[in-house]
Amino acid sequence: MHQLQPCETRRSWFAVGTALLAAGFLVVAMGAPVLVTAQDEPTEEMEAAILAPLASKSLLLDVTVTGNGLVAVGERGIILLSDDSGESWRQIAVPTRANLTGVCFRGEGRGWAVGHDSVVLRTVDGGATWAVANFAPEEETPLLDVWCADDERGFAIGAYGTFLVTSDGGETWEFRPISDYDFHLHHVARSATGKIYMAAEAGMVYRSDDDGETWIELPSPYEGSFFAALPMEDDVVLLFGLRGHLYRSEDAGETWTELETGTVAMLTDGLDLGGGRVVITGLGGTLLYSSDGGRSFDLRPRPTRRGISAAAVAPDGAVVLVGEGGSQRLIPAELAAERKD
């Protein structure tokens, strides 16, 4: 049985502190596809998230833009909306207390959130209300990220090679293995050229050139876990994860060059801000900044030293970081002006 080890999964690490997930997870069977159907109401085993005054100060695990606002998700089923680019947040009623690890939107209306207990939530009104599309705690298989191709198509990924696909707006999800391995799939991102990259455990990295229909295993520069990939212009992509390891490719992941980071902290997420500016986030308040298109990075740690799990560019252009203690805003011009440590 494959047991999750400390620091093997990016967002689940935040969800439990120093250990990821309890040992003894069941391996997902690599057999015939399983079809799951949306549920309008939570089952008897589910409990609704508690609406808490300090929800915005809780542990947040992902954030994304929707229309003119932001949506953040986190521990115990917390979903927050912001209409002012992360200056303030309001909590939304959600039919689960599972830790939510990933969220995606296409346009202003439809979006999905995923998390522990194999939960998938869906919304059709910009995040104002959410319904359960999948819930399977008996599988003990957390979902770790979700990607929206459009309003109808997308996929959710997670522990033990879990890969769920939807083509009906998230009402149903089909299990479709992409590999014979049961390595944890951590993060998925699409490039402007249409290539999709997936960062995974044990140095695994995958690429799809056909919108996720098929995947190829790319040569890996590192045997440790990768927690995110950041596609940039042309076929440039950054790949990063455990112990501050960061790599750059200029040929869509066929070859890699290691970059100096000045840290051994786990790296968690990245943003391409344009104009050669790139931000990479990590544990312990780690923030790496590049002004040359990701060819080199300076270490710009945050004063609070709180772990950062994810980042997004707000509608007003600010960089919004989420993680331990909630969210924080950075102004790109101020970040660029900071002195190198």
N, C-alpha and C positions, 0 to 999 in steps of 0.2 A: 504494500500500500504506500502510495506517495504521500508523505506528510509535508505540510507547509512549514518552512523554516523561517526564523526571524528575518525580516527585510526582504523576503522573496516577492511580495506584491506591494506595489507603490501605494495605492490608496487604502488597502486593508491595513497596512502598517499603521497609518494614522488612526484607524478606527479602534484599535485595541491597545495602543501605547507601545510597550517594548516587545510584545509578541504579536504575531499577526493574527492567526486564527487558531482555534483549538485543534489539536491533533485528532486524526481519525476520520477525516473526510472520506466520503465514498467516491470512488472514481466513476466518472460518467461513462457509460457504456458506449463504445464506438460501433453501434449497431445500426438498425434501421432508424430513419428520421422519426422524431417524436413531435407531434403537433399539439400545441397547447392553445387554449381558447381564452379570450378575454373574459374577465369577471367584472360585472358592474359593481358588486358589493364585496367587501372583504369576507373571507371565509371565517369559520369559528376559530381557527388557529391564529388569525391575524388580529392585531390591535392597532387602532389608529394612533398616529403620532400625537404626543402631548403638545398643546400650544403653550409655549413657555415665554415669559417676558424677556429672558436673556438668550433666546434662540439665536440671535444674530452674533452672539459671542461664543457659540458652541463650535465644535470641531466641524469644519466644512471641507469637503473632499473634492468637489468639482464646481466649475462655474462656466457659464456660456452666455452669449448674447442672443436675445430674441427680440426682433423688431427694434424698438427704441429703449429696451430695458435689459436687465440681467436676471438670470436665474442661477441660484446656488443650491447645492444639495450637500447633505452631511449625515452625521450620526443620528441614530434613533428616528430615522424617517423625516428629518428636517428638510423642508424646501422653503427657500426664501426668494422673494421677488424684490427688485429695486427698479424704480422709475427715474432715479436721479444719478445714474452711473456709479452706484455703489456708495453714495453718501449716506443713505439710510436703507433699511431693509424691513420687510414685513413677512411674517411667517404665514404659510398656506396650510390649510387642513389637508392631511394626507392619510390614506387608509392603511398605513403600515408603520411599524417602528423599526423595521430593518435598516441597518446602515446603508445609505445610498451613496454610491461610489462614482457614478457617471451620469451625465445629462447631455442631451443634444436637441437642437431645434433646427427646422428648416422654415424660414419665414416667421411670421408672427404667431401663427396658430398652433400647429401640431408639433409635439415634442415627446420625448421618452426619457425616463430616468430608470436606472438599474442599480442593483445592490445585492446585499447578502440575502440568503434564502432563495436565490434565483429569482428575485422579484423584478418585474418589469412594470412600470407605471406609464400610462399614456395620458396626454392632454390634447384637447382640440381647441382650447380657448386661451392659448398663450401662457398656460401654467396656473390659471385661476382655480381650476378644479382638476383632479386626477382620478383615474380609475385603474384597477389592477388588471394587467394583461397576462401576467404569469406569476406564479408563486409556488415554489416546490422546496420547502425547508427540508423534506426528507432526503433530498439529494445531497444536502450539505455542500453545495457548490456555489460559492459567491460569484456574481457577475461583477466585472471590474471596469468595463468601459462600454460605451454605446456610440454608434455612428449612424447619422442620417444621410442617406443618399439624396432623398427628396421626401415629399409628404407621404409617400407610400412605401418606399423601400429603405431597408437599413439592416444592421446587424448588431448584436450584443455579444461580447466576448468575456471569458472569465477563466476560473480555475480548471485545471485538468483538461485543457484543450477545448473547453466549451465554446461553441460558435452557434448562435441562434440567428435565424434569418426571418425577416418579415417582408411581405410584399403587399400587405393590405392595410397600411397605416398603423401597424402595431397591434391589430386586433388578435392576430395569431402569430406564433413564433415556432419555427421548425428547426430542430437540431440538425446541423449539417457539419460533420467533422471535416477539417481541412488538412489533417495530417495524421499519421499513425502514432505520433507522440502524444503524451498527455501533459505536456508542459503548460504552465499557466500563461494565458494570453493577457497582456497588461494594457495595451494602448494601441489605438488605431488613428491614423491621420491620412488625409488625402492631399496630394500636391496639386498645383495649378495645372499641371500637364495631364492629370487624370490618374496618375499612379497612386495606389493606396499602400501604405506601409503599416506593419504591425510589429510592435516590440513585445518580446516575450521573455520568459524565464530561460536560464541556462544558456545565455548567449544566442538564443534563437531570434531571427528577424526574418519577416516574410514580406513579399511584395505581390500585389495584384495589379495586372495591367488591363483587366476587363471588369472593373467595378465590383470586385469581390467574388466573381463567379469561380475563379481558380486562383491558386496561390503558389508562388515558388519560394523555396527556402534560399535566402541569400547567404553568401559567404560571411561568416561572423568574425569580427576582430577580437572577440572577448568571450570567455566562458561564463562570466557572471551574468546576472539578470539585467536586462534592459527594461526600463520603465516608461520610456516615451521615445517617439521619433518626431522630428520637426522638418517636414519638407519645405524647401525654399524655392527660389527661382530656378528655372530650367530643371536639371536633374540633381541639384544640390540637396542633400538631406543630412541632418544631424541626428545622432543616435546616442542615448545616454542612459545611465542607471546607477548601479551600485558603486560605492566608494569613489565617487567623483569622476568616474570614467565617462569620457565624452569623445565621440568620433565624428568625422566629417567625410562625406562622400560627394564626389562631383559627377558620378556616373550611375546614379540611381541605385546605389548600394552594392555595386559589383566589387569595388575596392574602397578601403577606408584608411584614413589618416587619424592618428590619435592626437588630441589637443590637450595642452596643459590647462588645468583648472585651478590649481592651488588649493584644492580641498579634497577630503575623502568623504564628504557628506553624500548621502544618497540624493541623486538628481531626479526631479519629479515631472517637470513640465517645461514647455518652451513657447516663446512667441517671436514671430518675425514682425517687427514693427515697421519695416520698410526703410529705405534709405540706408541700408547696411546695418541697421540697428537690430540686435537680437538679444533676448533675455532668456536665461535658463534659471529655473528655481530649484530649491532643494530643502532638505531638513536643516534644522538649526538656524533658520533665517538666511540660508545660503541664496545668493543671487549673483549670477554671472552676467556680465554685460559685454557685448561686442559692438563695435562701430564699423567693422570691416566685413560685414556679411558672414559672420561666423567663422572667420579664419583664425581669430585669436580672441581670448576673453580675459576681462579683468574681474576680480572677485570684489563684489560690492555687498557685503553682508548687511542684513537689516538690523537695526539697533535692538529690537526686541528679542532676536534670536529664536523666534517662534518658527516651527516648521511650516513650510509652504507646500501645499499639495497640488495647486493648480492656479492658472492665471488666464485672464482674458482682457482684451482691449474693450473698454467701455465705449458707449456711443459718443461721449465727449472727448475721447482720445486718451483718457487716463488708463493706466495699467492697474487692474484690480487683481490682487493676490488673495487667495483664500487658503485656510489651513487651521492651525491651532489658534484658538481665541477669536475666530471669525475672519473678517476681511480687513484689508488695508489698501489704500490707493497710492499710486505713484504717478507723478507727472514725468513723462519721458524726457523732457528738456532738463528737469532737475536731476534726473538719474544720470543723464549724459554728463552733467557738470560736476558730479561727485568725483572726489579725488580717488585715485587708485590706491587700494590698501597696500 
